[in-house]
């Protein structure tokens, strides 16, 4: 049966969300693993500092934060521009998770001494942890240009790694994979490769379409650390992107044998099974959905696969539940509208697609759905308008040619109907016998009348 092609949220698109969230979480973890600058980075030369600051630093060495805070606060009341004391106060506030206070002290330290490597570094790292990328970048860039002093090259490599982290592409920002790769290379010139470097290198290789390099990086890390979950998920992602579904399935089953309850790996296995049209995908996703009912990505994946498996009503319950939380999401509206079409609820679908086009006028799938629903509800003029809008964003396919033809035919525009019936027959190539028969019959009649 001929069915108008409106794209749903595919399982690979849904996976991109999960994979992106995973790598983004990895990046945040990488930043959080970087503590406030170490004693070496603060410098150990005590000449020229007051006994009060020296006592505070002795307390810092013992992680006696309250004592250090008290001594520094008292000193800074009468010496508000002491760069070293300001940095120490920021260090203490950072350690106590008083992040706004820490940022304020670090910034004051950079203002008091613009060449304070440790203050620029720690402020940049702190802002990066808070996802304040635009503020973090200049601090980290400055740190890479300053003398690290006793901290040495290992410390400066942290600044380069943080820059690479904030420049890598993520689900919510395009990033700059080329720049991030260059920054990572600068870090590797200063210190040995770490597991996080390998993961980032693999992620950046994926972002630039170098799947072979990404796969090699993941395998290199897994050879050293087979239990690394980010590397396991990353390798599976690459295999899926290369459509190596059988290999990905074997790999994921082996990984899940070690960690059977891992949600990301289980989701990936479900997607691989779905790509191979294996029925096991649905119960796997149903189990995940039961365990994580509030996870929107899993809900969308299950809804998509259920629709493709021929259960539009079950699928639509899931999409409606998501729309209750995000009623203005155009992709959810498109998926909901398509389920309504599958259930032959054309009038309801028309309203849903109309709303989607109002919210997202550049969404070609929304215009596709509106055109089909308009045709089914006897509104050929609306269908032609929707097809015109759709053509600005998506290429023509046999189904759209057929819809152009039937809409013009209904409007009694014989010349245009003939043109599009021919376009349809040229592009369909025997894939839609019922519609091809209809097109030929209409052409016989229309061309005879001409």
N, C-alpha and C positions, 0 to 999 in steps of 0.2 A: 504494500500500500504506500502510495506517495504521501510523504509528510513534509510539511514546510520546515526547513532546517533553521531552528533557533537554537543558538549555543547555550548549553547550561554551564554551570560551574563544573568544569571537568575535574576528575580526581587528581590530575597532574597539576592543575592550577591550585587546587586545595593543598596539594603537597607543598607547592612553592611557599604557601603561607606557613605551613608547619616547619619546613626546612629553614625558611627565613627567620622564624621565631627562634629556632634552635641556635642558629649561628649568631643571632643578635644576643641571645642570652649568654652564649659563649663569650662574646665580646665584652659584655658587661661584667662577666665573671673575671675576665682577664684584667679589667681595670680595677675591680675590687680586690684582686689579689695583690695589687701594688699598694703597700701601706704608706703612711706618711714617710717622708724622707728619713733615711737611717741616720744613726749617729755619725757615720763616716761622711754622709752627704751634708750634714750640718757643719761638719768641720770639728776638729778636736782641739784646736789651738785656743788656749784659755787666756792668752795675754790680752790685756786691755778690756776685759769684761769685769763687771762688778761682782763682788762676793754674792750678792743676791741672785744674779743670773746664774752664776756658777753653782749655787746651791740648788736652784731650780733644775738645772741640767743634770745634776747628780740624782735628783728625785726622778727625772725622766728616765734615766738609765735603769732605775729600779721599778719603772712603771707605776710610780706613786704619783698618779695624775693630780689628785686633789692638792697634795703638798706643792707640786710644781705650779699648779694653777694659782694657788694663793700667793706664792712668792712673786710670780710674774705679774699678776694683777697689781700687786702693791708697787712693784718697781715701775710699771708702765704708767701709773698715775702721775709720776713725776718725771718720767723719761719716755714720752709717747712716741718718739722717733728713733728709738733704739732698734735698728733693723734685726739684730740677732735675737733680742728678747721678743720682738713681734713674731719672728718666725717660730721661736720656741712656743709661744702662746698658741699659735696656729697649730703646731704639731700636737700639743696637748689637747686642744679642742677637737682636732681630727681624730685622735685616739679615743676620745670620749664620745664620738659620733655627734658632736655639736657642729654640724657641717657649715651652717651659715656663719657661725662665729669663726670657724677655722678659715673659711674663705676670706672673711673680713680681715683677720690678722695677717694671712699670707699676702693679701693685696697691699695692706699698709706696709708690710716688709719690703715689697717690691718698689713701693713709692719712696721709702726711706733709703733704699739702696738698689738702684736699677740693675746693678751687676750681681745681685744675689741669685746665684744659680739655683740654690736649694729652694728659695721662695717661689721663683717662677715655675720650677718643676712641680713642686707640691701643689701650687695653686692650679696649674694645668691639669694634673692628675685628678684633683678633687672635682674640678668642673667637668672633666670627662666622665667621671663616675656619676655625676648628676645629669648627664646628657646635655650639658650646656656647651655644645660643640663650638659655636661661634666665639664664645668667650674663652674656651680652653685652648683653641688653636694658637692664638698669638703668644700665650704663655709658654706653651710647649715648644713652639718654633724659636722663641727667645732662648729657652733653656738649651736647645741644640747648638746655639751659637756662642754660649758662654763657657768659660773655663769651669769644669766640674770640680776642680780642686782635688781634695783627698778622696772624693767619691769615685773618681776615675771613670773609665769608659763604660763599665758595666752600668753605671747609673745613667749616663747619657743615652745608652741604648734603650732604657726605659722610656725616655721621652720620645724617641723614634718609634718605639712599639706602640705607644699611646696614640701617636699621630696616625700610624697605619690602621689602628683599630677604629678611630673615628672617621677615617676616610674610606673604609671598606663599604661596599654596597650592602644595604639592608632592606627589609620589607617595606620600610616607611621612608626611605630616602635612596636616591640613585647612587650616592657616593662617587668615588673615583678609584676604580680598581687599579689603574695604571699608577697613579700617585701613591696609593697605599702600598703597592708592590715595591716602588722605589724606596719608600720609607722603611719598609721591612728589611730591604737589602742594606740600608744604612745601619740598622740595628744589628744585623748579622755581621757587619764589618767590625763591630765593637765588642760583641759577646757571642758565645757559642749558641747554636740553634737549640731552642727549647720546644717541648711538645706544642705549646700554644703557637709558636711560629709555624710549625708544620701544618697545624689546623688552619691557620690564617692563610698560609700560602695555598693550601688546597681550595679554600673558599674563594680566594682571589682568582685562582686559575679557572674555577667554575664560572665566575662572574665575567670573565673574558672569553668564555667558550673553549677553554683549553681542558677538555674533559680528560684527556689522556694524562696530562700533567697532574690534574687534581686526583685522579685515581691512583697514580703512582705515589703521591704525597700521603694519601690516606693509608695506602697499604704499607708504606714505610713506617708510619706511626704505629699501625696495628701490629707490625712485626715486633715492635718494642713493647707495646702496651695493648694486648688483645682486648682488654676490658674497657678501653676508652670509648665511652658511649657516643661522644660527638664524632669520633672517627668512624665508628660503625654506621651511624646514621648518615654521615657524609658520604661514605663509600656507596651505601645503598642508593642514596640520592643520585650520585653520578651514574651508577648502573641503570637506574630508571630513566635518567635523562637520555642515555644512549640506547634505550629500549632493549637492554639486555635483561629481559624479564625473567627468563629461566635462571640465569646466573644470579640475579638479584634475589629470586625466591630461595635458592639454595643457601645463599649467604645469610639471608635474614632468618631462615629457619634455624641455622646453626647458631646465630647470635642470640635468638630468642630462647634457645635451649639453655643458655647460661643465665639469661635475665627474662624469664617468661612473662613478667608483668610490665615490661617497658612499653609505655604508650606510643612513643614515637616509632619504635621498630615495629610494633604491632600494626600501627597505621600504615606504615610503608608496605608491610606484607599484604595488607588488605588491598592496597592500591595495585600492587604487582599482580595479585590474583585477579582483580577486576580487569586489568589490562589483558589478561589471558582468558577472560570470560569464564573464570572458575567460580562456581557458586559459593565456595567457602568464604568469599570476600564479604558477603552480607552478614553472616553470623559473627564474623570477626568484628566488623564495625558496630554491629548491634551490641556486642559485649562491651566494646569501648565506650559506646554512647551511654550504656547503663552505668558504667563505672565513672564516666565524666559527663554527666548530663548537661552541664553548663558550658562545655567546651564547644564554642560556635563552629570551629573548623571541622571537628569530627562530625557534628550535626549536619553541616553542609555536605560533607563527603557522603555520609549515609543517605541523605536526601537525594543526592545526585545519582548514586549507584542504584537506589531503589527505583528511581524514575526510569533509568536505562534498563532495569530488569523487568519493567512492565507493571510497576505498582505506583502509578501517579498519585493515587489517593493517600497511600502511606507516606510517600515522599512529601506530599504537600502539607501534611500535618507538621512535619519537621520544619519546613520553610515558613509556615504560618507562625510557628512558635518563635522563630528567629525574627520575623517581621514584627511581632509584638514588642520586641526590644529595640528594633531598628527599622521603624516603619518607612524611613526615607532612603533606605539602601536600594539603589537601582538594580544591582545584581540580584539581590533577593527578590525584588519585584519581578524581574525577568524570569527567574526560575519558577516563581509562583505562577506567573502568567502562562508559562509553557505547560506546567502541570494542569492548569485549567483547560488548556487546549486539548491536552491528551484525554481529558475527561469529557470533551465536547461541550464545555461550558464557555461558549464563545463570547457571550455578552459580558460575563464576568471578566474574562480574559481581556476583552477590549478596554474595560475600565482600568484594569491593572497596568496594561502596557501604556495606556494614555498617561497615567500618573508617572510611570517610569520615564517617558520621553520628556515630560515637563521638568522632572528633577535633573535628568541627565540628557540634554539635547544632542550630545555627541555619541550616545550609546547606540551603535548600529544594531545590536541584538534587540534592543527595545523597539526600534523602528521596524525591524523584521517582524516581531510579534504583533505590533499594532497593525501592520499591513495585512497579515494573515487573518487576524481577528476581524478586521474591517471587512475583508472579503467574505468571510463566513457570516457576517451579520448584515450583508447587503448594502455595504457602503463603499462602492468602488472608487468614488472620488477621494475618500479618506485613504483608501488603500494606495492609490497612485501617489498621493502626497507623501505617505509614509515611505513608499518605495523610493521616491525622489530623495528624501532625506537620508535613507539608508545608504543609497549609492554614493553619498559623500564620504562614507566611513568604511564600507565593506565592498568587496568585488561582487559582481553578479554570479549567481549559481543557477543551475537548472530550475530550482524551485522558484526563484525570483523572476526568471524569464516567464515561467508559466503564469505566475501571478500578475505580472505586467499584462500578459496577453489576455487573460480572462477578465481582468478589470477593464481594459480598453474595449474588449468585446461586449461586456455588459453596458458600457457607456456608448455603444454603437459607433465607436471609432474604428472602422474596419481596417483602414490602412495601417494604423499602429498595431492593431491586433494581429494582422498578418505578419508584420515584421517580427513581433515577439514570439509568435507561435513558431516561426522558422528558427529564431535564436534558441528556443527551447529544444526543438528537435535536433538541432546541430550539437547542443551541449549534453543532452541526456544520454545519447549513445546506448539506447536500449535498456537503461536502468529503471525506467518508470513506464512499463508497458501500458497501464491503464490511461495515464495522462497522455502518452504518445498517441494512443488510439484516438483519444478525444481531440487532440490538437490536429491530427490529420483529417478527422471528420469536419472540424470547423474550417480548416483551410480549404477543403473541397467546396464547401458551401460559400465561404467568403470570396474565394478567388473566382468561383463560377459567376457570382453576382457582379464582380468587377468587370 
